[in-house]
Amino acid sequence: MSSKAIYEATGKDLINRHIASGTALVPCRFAVFEQGTVWEDELGKNPWLSKEQLVVKPDQLIKRRGKLGLVGVNKSAAEVRRWLSDHSGKEQAVGAASGKLRRFVVEPFVKHEANEEMYLCIQSGRRSDTILFHHQGGVDVGDVDALAIRLDVPVDTFPSGEEIDRVLLKNVKSTTTKRILTTFILSLYRVFVDLYFTYMEINPIVITNERVYLLDLAAKLDQTADFICAKNWGEITFPPPFGRDAYPEEAHIADLDAKSGASLKLTVLNKAGRVWTMVAGGGASVVYTDTVCALGAAAELANYGEYSGAPTESQTADYAKTIFSLMCRDRHPKGKVLIIGGGIANFTNVADTFRGIITAIETYKDALLQYNITIFVRRGGPNYQEGLRQMREVGHRLRIPMYVFGPESNMTAVVRLALGHAPIPPDHQLDYAPKQLPKPEPPPPSKIDLPVLTDTLLDLACSSAPTRLDLGQQLSTTRALLTDRTKAIVWGMQNRAIQGMLDFDYICRRAEPSVVAIVYPFTADHKQKYYFGNKEVFIPVFSDMDVAMRKHQEATVLVNFASLRSAYDSTMQAMQHPQINTIVIIAEGIPENMTRKIVKLADARGVNIIGPATVGGIKPGCFKIGNTAGMIDNIIDSKLYRPGSVAYVSRSGGMSNELNNILSKEADGVYEGVAIGGDRYPGTTFIDHLLRYEADPNVKMMVLLGEVGGVEEYHVCRAIRDGRITKPLVAWCIGTCSDMFTSEVQFGHAGSLAGSALEKAAAKNMALRQYGVEVPDSFDTLGAAVNKVYKKLVSEGKIIVKEEVEPPKVPMDYDWARKLGIIRKPAAFISTICDERGQELSYCGVPISAVLERQLGVGGTISLLWFQRELPDWASKFFELVLIVTADHGPAVSGAHNTMVTARAGKDLISSVVSGLLTIGDRFGGALDRAALDFCDAYDRGQHPQEFVNEKRAKGELIMGIGHR
């Protein structure tokens, strides 16, 4: 999630603090009143409250407050106090949403004439920011989209005063007012860019007595820019939309997400709801929500959320416990259902995440039975068989109704079972659970107003987000993006992903590996060992990307695993090398301003960008990007070792693997598949790839999996209308559930939020169907739609069914085989007191989480480690006293390891100790000294922690004292 709304008071405070001096702006004065705020306390901080006439209004992201009668104007202090008393805690309907008024802002009343009110808005777009201005503003401004004058400011440029005066302010008569506005708009736009705003609307902006006043403000910030703007922003609260309360559990998951490399999201929709979900994957979470709503349970849906990106066992356990704690509060007469769903994972170890869920189930086992909760599970991906086995076992052991399915089942088939639209299959029935669950109450008929898509409206929608062709840029459709000779450089020490790429190369019978070099700035140049089939190969690792590029001119693809902090710099650096024609950006959470600069340079240099926030793509028989398509067993099951006839493009990386599975069953498999990424501004769009597929004679049919939000699908409609796409196309846009919620819901992908009626998934599906695309009734029937078109092409002789060829066998890695329980090997070292083999460290059989929860302290920990049992409190306190007296830090694990190795080799005690001591350095044992120097230096310079991290990242230096694996 990137673009998020902020309170009006927050936005005005940011403008106050950061707008340049020299404008005619009168600093915004305001006082915020929430439930429990004492008037006298605010009066002490803001004496003007009792001296001036005032304006009072709610500050809860409510649109058109004036039209709703929620603005008190030109009131005395006493009148404002009465107004607050009358409205505080009042239930208020705003459109379909309903909620309580809890937060208000009070400001001085600005006396002015109606003709002094104007409208000003700045909003970001893919290739430019747009400044809108209308010389008339206020409550009755009307349709500003039609009335306002627009000035597009290309990304990474700045408007001139002459442009603003000539274009935006041409209807302003007063020369003085023009001059004041020009200076103010230039300064405000600087604030907009520097603080990573994505939207800012001021209505009205008033100029009276040659001073500027901001009366009403609505604004959004790019939340992902926190690591850049944290110091300038200060403490920022991103409130929920009106009509939905903020829950502490949501804040807990948001905090967990911020501290994790995985993606963890939770939105509570209806805490008393009967249907709860816990879905892996941003795209999959939307599909499951769509299905629940389509089957009539929108009113009973309790939450929306996702867990993806390989969260650890403990993180998944925490997430699941949070869900269970919410579920087990209110009883439901029909009982409750929990759908633990997901597509086929690309790289997440399903068994590991399921062990976390099992931990939560065991913690809440009594409550789950008490609240009559039935669980449905569907998942695929790495080690899914073991994960499903463990889930079945815990269900049987605890006698909790749990129905478990794998990738052999349609992804959302469990939703039909959970909502009683189908009986439990005989081979899954349990003797302690019903054979069919109750159906939800039929919802009242709902009518969704969708715009009629005329050719004029279609062209208008496309003009709001022009493509490369619209801008007159060349788009090469004749050159293949990936071939069986494509060579890649990988940024980041991603050993598992690189080995997966090499295994794919081998199973596709490539002559040599596709990865020729690795870039990793945090180490010296060296070689890293991998396997190509049974043969060991060495891939060079470079600390400098420019050196890697110079030495490997044959590489045309960069697979960029850099973090969200460094993905921008590494991508921009890679585009300085003309040999690179494709860059894949894996990271999620790159600020939109950075992504737009990447897109701008890529357009200029003719580079294809896949991502950000993607798993990549695949061309069967040729090339696999990173972790795309998961493990070898899934690649074989989905027949990705040889090309099929169907090419697809999707936003979601997780759903791309589900498409691989569908196309292997319902057609002859995938020819090429690309996941463009879930951010608002992906580097390439649907139409870029569909035009490539159209030009490739090996592609016989195409599949598009779109989403709610954006207008990219309308470019496809236009291309079909104009005859640029003629091949059969099957398409479905997920997110049809968005119209069924009373308040705004941001789905897992940053781009999955409808900003207008045209951006709704239902509108896009209708438009695609209108232009001749095969559009199913739901995602459930997407496979059937693919099969229908495929069989037609086979019957017409356009697709020739080929005989299957057995792929080569790829040896299994030792570590993975051990994780699957296929092999075993004696340990080199055995510890009887500490066990770190699993996801959670344990001391003498006591998990570290239990050590913390029980507050055993240092003394209790020593008793477990040294005495292999819990000693009395007096003994633990004695240990702590000894430590206080003799506190010091010793060598790190590497030093101890060398000591043990030397001792095992039969050397004497002195030699063994010396070998360990010689290991001590900045990173081993001596890290605290460097850490103290670095941290003190940063503190003395007044750096914000984010600035410290960013500086170290830019220098390519590790931060001492925090541990690096």
N, C-alpha and C positions, 0 to 999 in steps of 0.2 A: 504494500500500500504506500503510495507516495504522496499525491496531492490531498492534503487534509485541511479541513476548515478549522479556523481559530475563532476565539471570541472577538467581538468588536473591540472591546477594551484592550485586548492583547495587540491587535493590529494597530490601533492608534498609538499605543505605547511604543511599538517598534518604529513607527514613523517619527514620533517625537524624538526618540533617542538617536536616530540615524540619518535623518534628512539633513542635508548640508545647510549651513547658515547662509543667509543672503536671500532667502525666499520670503515672501510676505505671509507665510503660514503663521497663524496664531496657534501655539502649542495646544494640543487637545487636553482639556481638563475633564476629569471624570472621577466618580466614586462608584465602586462596585458594592452592591448589597446582595448578600445571600441569606438564606435562612440562618438565623443566629447572629447576624451582623447587628451591632448596636449603633444606633444613629449618632449618639454622642461621641462614640469612638471615631467615627468617620468625620464628624464635625471638627474634632480636634486636629485631624490631618488635613482637612479641606475646609477652611473657614468660610470660603465663598458659598457653601451650602446654605448658610443662613442670611447671606447678604445680597444674593442675586436671584432673579427669576430662573426657573429650572425646567429641564426636560427629563422625563423618566421613561424607560422602556425596558423590556426583557432583553437579555443578552444570552440567548440560547439557540443561535443559528436558525431563528424563525424568519422566513422571508415575508415581505410585504406587511410588516408590523403596522404601518399606518392604515392600510386597508382593513386590517383586522381590529382596529380600534385599540391597539396595544401601545400607543404612544401618548403620554401625557405632556402637553406643550404649554409653556409659559405659566408655570405653576409656582406658587410660593413654597417655602420649606414645609409649612404645615400641610399644604395640599398634597405635596409629594409623599409625605409620611402617611397620609390617609390613603393615597393611591397605592402605595406599597402594601399597606395593611389589607386593602381590598383584593389585591391581585396575588400576593404571595401565597403559594400553595394551591392556587386555583387551578382546576382542570380546564385545559384549553384545547380545542380542536383546531388543527392546522391542516387543511386538506384531509387526507385519509388518516393522518397521524393524530394522536391524542396524548397529551402529557401535562405534567404540572409545571407551573411557572415557579422557578426556584432562584433564578439569578437575574439581577437587574443592574442597569447602569444609569447613573444620574449625571447630567452635564449642565453647564450653564446654558440658558436660553440665548440664542443669537438673534437679535432683532434685525430683520431684513425684509426686502420686498420680494415678491414672487418672481419678478423678472431677473433677480440676482442669483437664482438657483440654476445650476448646470449639472450635467451628467458626465462622469469620467470613469472609464474602466480600462484596465490592462489585463490581458490574458495571454498565456503562453500557448504556442502551437508547435507543430513538428519542425517547421523550418523558420518560423519567425514568431515574435511577440506582436500582438495587435493592440494598439491603443485606440479606444473608441471615445469620441467626444460628441456631446450634443449641447447646443447652447441653451436648451431648456431642460430642467430636471425636476426632481421632486416626486411626490406620490403619484401624480397623474402624468408621468412622462410618456407612457404608452409603450409601443413596441420599439425599444431602443435598437434592436438588431436591424430593423428597417430604417430607423430615423438617423442613427448616429453616423458620423463620418469616421472612417477607419484609416489608420496609418499603420502599415505593416513594417516592423523593424526586423530585418533579417538577423538570425542568430549571430551572436558575437560581434554585433555592430551597435552603434549608438546614434540616435536621431539628432539632427541639427536643429538649432532654434529656428532656422529659416523654414525647415520642413514642417515643424509643428505650427508655426505661424501661418504658412501658406496653405497647408492641407487641412489640418485639424480645426484651426480657429477661423476659417474663412467666413463663418456666419456671425462671428463676434464683431460688433460694430465699434466698440470703444477701443482706441489705441492703447490706453492705459491698461485696460483689462487684458488685452492681448499680451502686453509685455509681462504683466504679473503672471498670467497663466503659463506663458512659455517658460519662464524661469522655474515655476513650480513644477510643471510636468516633467521637465528635464531632470530636476532633482528627485522627483518621486520615482521616475523610471530607474534612476541609479539605485535607489533603495530597493525597488522591485527585483532588480537583477542581483545585487550584492547579497541580499538576504534570502535569495532563492524562493521568492513568492512565485506562485503559479497562477494566481487570480487575485485581483484587487478591484473592487467596485465602490465608488464613492457617489452616493446619490441621496441628497444633493451635495455638491460642492458649492459654496457660496463665496462670492467676492463682494464685500461691502466696505466702504470707506478705505479702499485700496488694501484690504487685508483678506487673507484666505482662511476660510473655516471649513473643516470637514465635519458635516453633520451626521451622516450615516455611512458606515463602512462595513463591507463584507469582504473577507479575504481568506486565501488558502496558502499554505506553505508546503514546500516539498519536504516531507518528513525525513526522507532518506539523506538530506543534506545536513543532518544533525552533527555529523563528525566534522563538518566544515564550519557550521554556523553556531555551534553550541555556545560559544562565548558571547557572540553578538545577540543571539536570541535570548539568552538567559533561560530561566525556567519556563517552559512552554507546556501548556495543557491543550491537548487535542480532544475537545469534547465530543460525545456521541451526538448524532443527529437528534433533533427534537422528536420526542415521542418514544425515545428509548433511553432507559436509565443506564448509567455507568455502573458496572458491577466490579467489586474488588477482585473477583476471579479473572475478569478480563484484563485488569491492570497487572495481575500476577503473571498471566500468560504473555502479555506484552513485554514484561520485564524479562521473563525467561527467553523469549524470542530475541530480545536485544543482546543477551549474553551468550547466545548460541549461534553456531554457524548454520544451523538448520532453520526451517521456517515453521513457526508455531503461531496459529491465529485462533481467536475465539471471540464470537459475538453472541451474546444471549438475546434471543428474540422473544421468547415467551417462557419464563422460568417455570410456569405450571404446565408447560406443554408435555405431550405424551411421547413424541418422537424426537429422539436425540441422535446426533450423528458424530462420528469420530472418523474422519476420512483422510486418507493419505494422498496428498497432491492437490495443488491449486486448481487445476482443470477438473480433476475427478470430483473435488468437493462441490463444484458448481453443478456437475452432471447429476450427482446424487440429490442435491437440493432441488434441481429441476424435476427429477423423477418423483420425489416426495410430494411436491406441489401439484404435479400433473395428475397424481393419483388421489387428489382431493384432501391432502393432509396439511395444506399450507397453514391453516389456523392452529394446527396441533404441533407444528415444527418448533422445537424449543431453542435450537441454536444453529449457528453456522460456524464452521471452523475447518482448519486443516493442520496436519502435521506432515512435514515432508523434508527432503534434504538430508536424510540419514541422521535423525536425532538419536542421541544415545539412549541406552536402556533406561537410565535414571531420568532423563528428560521426558521420555515417553511415559514413564510411570507417573511423573509429576503431572503431566498433561491429563492422563487418564483419571488420576485421583481428583483433579479439579472438576472434570466432567461428572464423575460419580458423586462428588459432594453436592453439586447442583441438582443432580437427578433425585437424590435421596432426601428431599425436603418436603415435597408435596406429593400426596398420594393421588392416584388416578383410578377411577372405578374400573377401567379396562386394563389396568396395568400399563407399564411403559415398555418401549422398545429402544434398544441402542443398536445402531447400524455402524459396525466397524468395517468400513469399506475402503476401496482403493483400486486403482488400475494395476497393471503389471509394472513393478518398480524397475527403474534402470540400474540403480546402484545401492539402494537401501537394503541392508540385510534384514529381511522380514522377520526372521526368528529373533533377532536382537530386539527389535521394537515390540514384538509380541511378548517377549519376556517382561518388558516394562509394563505392558498392559496386564499381564498375568499377575505381576506384583500388586497392581492396583486392585484387581479383582479379588485377590486373596485378602487384601486389607479391608475391602468393603463387602465381603461375601455375605455377611448377615444382613446388611442393609439391602443388597441387591435382591435377596430372597424376600425380605420383609416388604419391599416396595413393588414386588411382582414384576421384575424387570427381565425381559427376554432379549437375548443378544444374537445378532446376525453378523457373520463375518464373511467377507469375500476379499481375497488378496492373491497376488502373484508376484513373482520376481525372485531375486537371489535368496536361496535357502527357504523358499516359501513352504516347501513340504514339511520341514521340521517345525516351522512356525505354526502351521495349521494343525499339525499333530499335537503340539503342546496346548493349543487352544482347546482342541477336542478333549484332551485329557483333563484339563482343569475344569471344564464344564461337567464332565462325568463325575469327577472326584468330589466336586462341591455341590453337585445336583442343581446347578444353575442351568436353566434352559438356554442352550447355545447351539446354534446351527452354523456349521462351518463349511465354506465352499472355496474352491480354487479357481484358477483361470479357465478351467473347462466350462465354467458357468458364465453366462452373460454378466457383464460388470454390474448392472443394476438389477439383476433378477432378484436379489435378496430384498430389495425394497418392496417388490410386489408381495413377497412372502411376509415381510414384517407388517405390511398394512392390510393383510388379509385378503388380497386380491387373487391369491393362489394358495392351494393347500401345501403343506410341507411335503416334499417328495418322500415316498415310502422308505427309501434307503437312508433318510436323514431323520426320521421320526424318533422321538424319545418317549420312553414309557412314563416319564414324569412331567411331560409337557403336552399342551394341546396340539392337535394335528393341523389346526388352522386358527390363525389369530383373528380378532374382530376387525372389521373395516372401520375406517373413520366415518363420521357423520358426513353426508353429502354436503358440500359447501354451497352457499347460495350462488346462482349463476352470476358470473362476472363478465363485464364487457370491457375489453381493452380497446381504447381509441388509437387506431394506427393510421398514419397518414397515407393517403392515396399517392402512390409513386408515379408521377408523370415524368416524361423525359426532361422537362424543365427542372423539376425538383431533383431528379437524379443528377443532372449536370451541376446543380447548385451544391448538392452534398459532396460531390467529387471535388468541386473547386475549393471547398474549405480545407482540404488536405491534398494538395496537388502531388502527383507522382513525378518521378524523374522525367518521364516522357512529356508530362504536362509542362515541365520547366525547360523543355528543349534539350535535355541531356540524353546522351546516347545510352541505350540499354542493350547489351550484347546478349542475344538469345541463342546464338549459334554455337558459342563456346560452352562446353560442358563445365559445370561448377566443380564436379568431382569426377575423377576417372580412376582406372586401376593402376595408373602411374602417378597419381597425386602424392606429393611428399609434403610433410607438415613439420613445423616446429611447435613444440608445446611449451607454454609459459607456465611454470610451476612444477614442483616435484610431486606430480600426481602418479605415483607408481602403479596403482591399481588401474587407473584409466588408460595409461600408456600400455600396460600389459594387455588390457582388453583390446586395444586397437591392434596390437601385434597378433593376438590370437585370431582376431577377425581377418587380418591380412592372410594368415596361414590357412584358415578354413576356406577362404575365397581363392586359394591357390595363387596368391600374388608371389612374384619372384623374389621380392625383398620387402623389408618392413616399410611402412608408410611414415614412421616417425624417424627423422634424421637427426634431430637435436632437441635439447631441452635448455630452457633459459631459467636460471634460478639465481637471483642477485645475492642471496645470503650465504653463498658458499664459494670456494675457489673452483676454478675449472677442473673437471675430472671426468671420468667415464662411469656410467651406471650400467649395471648388468641386467638384461632382460632375457626372455626366451622367445625364440621364433620357432614354433613347433617344439622339437626336442633339442634344438641347437641353441646354445647360449650366444647372445650378441651383446655388444657394447655400444651404448648410445652416448655421445659426448654431451656433457653438461657445461654450459657457459654462464658466467656471471653477468656478461654484457650482451644484450640482444644484438647490438650492431655487429659484434664479432661473429655471433652465431649466423646472422644473415649473410655476412660477407663470405664465410667459409662454406655455406650451404645455399648456393644460388639456385639449386634445383627446387628448394622449398617454395611453394606458392600459397600455403595455408598456414595461418597461425591459430592454434587452439589455445585460447587465453583463459587460464584458470586463476588469474590474478584476483585478489580480493577487491571488494567494492571501493576500497581506498586507492588502489593502484591500477585498477583496470583501465581507467581513462588514460593515464600517462603511458602505460605500456602499449595501448592500442594506437594512440597518436604517434608514438615512436615507430611502431611497426609500419604505419602507413607512409613513412618517409622512405621505405624501401620498395621500389617499383616492382620487384619480383612477386610481392604479396598481392594476390587478387581476392582472397577471402579471409576474413577474420571472424572467429567465433568467440563471443564474449559470454562466458558461463555465469559470471557473478550476478546476483540479484541485489537490488538496493543501490544502484549507481544513480546519483542525482540526475534529474532530467536535463538540467542545463548542460551537464557534461555529455550526456547521451546525444543531445541535439548538436553539439559541436563535433562529435564523432561522425554523426550522420552527414553534416555539412562537408567535412573534409573527405569522407568516403564518396559522396556524390561527385565532388570535384576530381577525385583521382580514379573514379571508376572501380572502387573496391566494394565487394559484397560483404555486408556485415550481417551475421546471424547472431541474434541476441540483442541486448543483454537479457538475463534471466531465462536462459535456455539450457537444455541438455545437448542441443546441437542438431544433428541430422545423420542420415545414413544413405549410402548408395550400395545396395546389395551387390556382392561380387566385386566391389571396387574399394570403398573407403567408409570408415566409421569414425564419427567425431566423438572423442572422449568416451563417456559412459553411456552413450546412446544405445538403446536396445538391450542393455543389461548383460547378463552372463551368457556364456556359450550355449547352455541348454535352451535358453529362450531364443537365441539366434537360430538354433537348429529347428526348434518347434515352429517358429514364425517363418522359416525358410528364407532367411535373410542372407544366406551364403551364395545365393544366385538371384539374378534379376527376375522380377515379374513384369507385369504390364501396367501396374497402377502407380501413379505418383500422387503424393499427398503433401499438403502444407497445413500446419496446425500452429496455434499459438502455444499450446501447452506441451511441455516436454514429456510429462508423465503420460498424457493422453496419446502422445505419438506412439508409445509402446503398445497401448491398447489398440491403436489403429493397425500397427504391424500384425497383431494377433488377428484382428477382424479380417484384414485383407488376405492373410494366408489361408483363412477358412472359407471366406466367401468369394474369393477370386484366386488368381494364380500368384498372388504375392506382390511385394513392393518393388517398383523400379527405382524410385528415389523418394525420400521423405525428409522434410525439413520442419523443425519447430522454431518459428521465428522469434519466440520469446513473449513473456507476459507483460512486459512494461508498456507504458502508454505510447512510447515512440520506439518501436523495434527498428533495427538498422535496415532491414529489408521488409517488404510487405507482401501480403498474399499475391497481389497482382504481379510483382516482380518474378516470383517463382512459377506462377501459373503460366505466364507468357513463355518462360523457358521450357516448361513441359509441353506447351502447345507446339513449340518449334522442334521438339525432339520426336523423331518418327518412332522411336522405341516405346514411347508413352502412348497407350491406347485409350486410357480413361484417367480422370483426375478426381481427387477427393479433397474437399476443403472443410476443415473444422474451425469455424469462427467462434466469436464470443460477443457477449454484450459489451457495448462501449466502442467508440470510434466509428469511422465510416469506411474502413478499408474494403469491406465486402461490396460496397456500392461501386467501387472501381471495377470489380469483377462483373457486376451487372452491366456496366457501361461497355466493357470490353466485349461481352457477348452481344449486346445490341449493335455495336459497331463492327462486328464480324472478326474481331481480333482473337476471340476464343471460339472455337468450333467443336472441339472434342467433347465427348460426354463428361459431364461434371456432376458429382454427387456432393451435396453440401448440407451441413447442419451447423447452426449457431447456438452454442450453449448459453445459459443464463436467462432462459424463458421465465424463470421463477421471479425475476426482479420486479415484475408488475404486481406480484401477489403480496408484497410486504408493505406495511403501512408506513414504515420509515426507511430511509436510504440505507442500503447495505453495500459495503465495499467487499467484493469477493477477493479470493486469494491473489489474483494477479492485479498489479497496479493499474492495468488498462481496463479492468472489468467493472466499469461503472458508467451507466448510461447518463449522458449529459443532456439529451434531447430525445424526443419521440423516435426520431430516425435511428438512434443508437441502440434502441431496444432490440433484444435478440429476436423477438416475435416479428418485429418490423423487417428485420434483415431476412429472416426465413421466408416471409411473404414476398419480399422483393426478389429474392433468388428464384423462388418458384414462378413468379410472374415472368421472369426472363428465360424460362425453359430449363432450369436446373432441376435435377432430381432431388427433392427435399423430402426426407421421411417425416413421419408424424412426431417422432421423438428420437433421442439418441438410442433408445432400445432397439429401434427398427432400422438403424443406420446400416447394419450388416445386411439386412434383407434388401435394402435399396441398392447397395453395392452389388449384391448377387444378381439382382434383376438386370442391371445395366451390363454386368459382366457376361451373363448368359446370352443376352441379346447380341453382344459383340462377337461371342464365340459362334453363335448360329449364323451370323453374317460373314463369318470367315475373317474378321478383322483381328481376332486373337486366335492364334494356333496354340493349343494346349501341348506343352512339351513334356517329355518323360523326365521324371525326377532322377537326379544324379546324387549318389551318396557322397556327402562331404568328407574330407579328411578328419581323422580323430585328433583332437587337441588334448594333450596331457593336462591333468588338473594340477594346479599349484598345491604345494605341500601345505601351506597355511590354510588354504580354503578347504582342502580335503580333511585336515585335522578338525576344522570348525564344523564340518558336516558329520564328523564322527566316523569317517571311513577308515582312517589310519590312526595309529598311536605311536609314540616314541618316548623313551625314558627321558626325564628331565636332566639337564646338565647340573643344575643346582636345585636343592630341595630346601624349602623353608617350612618349618613346622609351626611358625608363629604368624606369618603374614602371607596372605594369598591375594595376588593382584591379577589373576588370570581372567576374571570376568570383567563386566562393566563397572563393578563397584568393588573397591578395596575392602578386604576384611581382615580384622586382627583376631587371631585365634578363634575364627568362626563367627565373630561379631561384625556385622557390616558397619562400614564407617558412618553410614547415616544413623545407625542405632547408637554409635558412640557419641555422635553430636546431639541426637534427640534426648539421650539420657544424661547428657552433660557430665560424662565421665571425667573430662578434663585431662590434663597432661599426666597426672599421677595414675589415673585409672587406665589410660592408654599404655603407660609403661608396665603396669601390672599385667595387662593382656599380652604384651610383646615379650617381656622378660620372664614372667612367672607363669604364663600360659593359663591364667585364671584371674578372676576379679578378686582383688585383695580388699580388706576393710578400708574405710575412709581414712583412718589414722595413718595407714601405710601409704596411701596415695598422697596424702598431704605431706608426709615426710619426703617422698620423692620430689615433690614440687619445691619444697624448701631447699633440698640439695641443689636442684637445678637453678634456683634463684641465686644461690651463692656461687655456683660454678658456671654460670651461663656463658656460652661461647658457641661459635658455629664451626663445624668440622668439614671434611671433604665431602663432595657430592657422591652420588652413586657410582659414577665412572671410576673415581679413585678407589672406592671400596671394591668394585668389580675387578680392577687390575690387581689389587692385593690378593683377592681370592684366587684369580687365575694363576698368579705366580706361586701361591701356596700349593695349589693343586698340581703344579708342575714339579713340586718336590723341593723348591728353594727354601732357604732358611728364613727365619722370622724377619731379620733385618732387611734382606733383599725384598721380601714380600711387602713390607711396610714402605720401603723406599719407592718401589714401583707405583704404589698408590699415591704417595706424596707428590711424585713428579708429574702426575696427571693434573694437579690443581692449577687452574688458570682462571681467566675471566669467566668462562662458561662452566667450569667444573670446580666448585668449592670456593672459588674466589669471587663469585658473581656478586656477593653482597657489597664488596668494596666498590666495584664499578657502579652497582645500582645506587649506592649512597651518593656517589659523586654526580651521577646523571640526574637523579631525582632532586637533589639539593640545587643543582644548577638550574633546572627547569623551574623550581619553586622561586629561586632568587630572581629569575627573569620575569616572574609573574605569568608564566604560561598556563593556559587552561589544559587539563589532561588530554583533551582531544588534539590540541595543538602539539603537545609533546609527542603523542603517538604519530601524528601526521609528519612531523619533522623527522623522526627516526625512520619512518617508512620511506620518506623521500631520499634520505641518505643511504638507505639499504642497510641500516644497522639494527641488530637485535637489541631488544630492551632487556637488560640484565635483571636477574632476580625474580622473573615471573615464570620461568620454565619454558622450554621450547622442545617440541617433539618433532 
